[in-house]
Amino acid sequence: MSASSSQRPEKSAHYPTILLAFLRSAKYERRILTYNRWDFSLVFWIPLLVIFLVWWVFSRSQIVDLPIGVIDYDHGPVASTLVRYLDASPDVSVAAQYGSPAEAKQAILAREIYGVVIIPPDFQRSVLSAKPAPIVLQVNAQYGTHSGIIQKGVQSVVGTVSAGTEMQRLVKQGTATSQVNAAYSPITIQRVSLYNATTDYQLFLASTVLPAILHILAMIIGATTVGRELRDHKIDIWYHYISQKSNTLPSHYLTSSPATAVTPTSSADSPIPTPHNNVAIKGASLPLLIAGLNGKLIWPMLAYSLWGAVALTLANEIHPVNFSALALTYGCLLLLLMVSFWLGAIITLATFSLRVGLSATGFISAPSYAFAGVTFPYIAINDSAKYWTDALPLTHYLKLHIAQLQMGAPVLISLPIVYGFIVATFIMLLLTALLTKRALARPDRWGAR
């Protein structure tokens, strides 16, 4: 009885279950997150702070009351009316009136104002006599968004004041009010927004920037989680641990120093067989590696699932959508994060270098938002750049994100993107496991920075 009972644990240790490998790997990674504050912050605190920081930056959903200056050379009633209308416009506000262009230029250089309206002399006389009375607008074109809003606001105010003044002149001459209205507004337009119904900057920029940032951080985590094992000569220790039936792991296996000639003090310390330094592990089990890799990334995945839910909840508070659209977007975001984890790991494993993996991660993920067709229209990207744009996973996710949360598109339109992410996730997981198996068989490449 004793002999048979003593053989059972040994036999089960040689045939560990997939679930047990997953749980061991998750325990291994939990201990690392406990000992390593930077990795813990990258998983928990940094994304949380970034989400609320970005949302605070875009807390003003509209750009309003941009300060401008006025130089009034006329000082007539019509000019005063124009200044009042400018100050009442939602786009601009009159910060100050200046006596000379030099004063206004100094204020623009000091960023006290972003533009200046110059009212010429004899402005009122020209308006009342139906002669041209041009208004000069000078804007700081270094700020493209600001200058565009100021030009739109000033043009709208000038057009309103000009039409109102002319209509008053015609009425005083005896023209009927209905005829005056018809003469100045013969055609009217009713604008109905079918897509992008809101002009909220939080929805337009913040809600799309947050997935891009989570994508960058997820790739960094994927590269670091596997790369640290290669860098510290511990990838064999990790594999030995997930492939043995052991419930304990010594803390010195989780420190940041390379595992050179580490030996447990006693068998009670850990029943894990001590791996030799830089000994190849050939014939590693692919199912065990798949389970172990998922176990290593389960904590980041759970945490980033929460952060993704927070980001989408903030967007849904601004422009509520139906549950199916929100659920589809959230599911696709989770797939994007999984693809990001595996992509970061693949680059590191393929190069056997954490430094190269992190550099490539930054090269791929950091500028991906600029190529995603959000701030710069996808249709205007040249053909050569479109190849790179279409290869980025963030591009396809943001297409779905914008279609479901901003355009109100049917769910069926975005399903092909979800199917593509599902296929990409399984392919990248399998490729990561194969590269891990190759790395275990190449101890001569371990330790690269």
LINCORRA-V849286 format. One line per field, one symbol per residue. ss: DSSP state (H for helix, E for strand, L for the rest). Layout:
ss=???
//
This chain:
ss=LHHHHHHHHHHHHHLLLHHHHHHHHHHHHHHHHHHLHHHHHHHLHHHHHHHHHHHHHLLLLLLLLEEEEEEELLLLHHHHHHHHHHHHLLLEEEEEELLLHHHHHHHHHLLLLLEEEEELLLHHHHHHLLLLLLEEEEELLLLHHHHHHHHHHHHHHHHHHHHHHHHHHHHHLLLLHHHHHHHHLLLLLLLLLLLLLLLLHHHHHHHHHHHHHHHHHHHHHHHHHHHHHHHLLLHHHHHHHHLLLLLLLLHHHLLLLLLLLLLLLLLLLLLLLLLLLLLLLLLLLHHHHHHHHHHHLHHHHHHHHHHHHHHHHHHHHHLLLLHHHHHHHHHHHHHHHHHHHHHHHHHHHHHLLHHHHHHHHHHHHHHHHLLLLLLLLHHHLLHHHHHHHHHLHHHHHHHHHHHHHLLLLLHHHHHHHHHHHHHHHHHHHHHHHHHHHHHHLLHHHLLLL
//
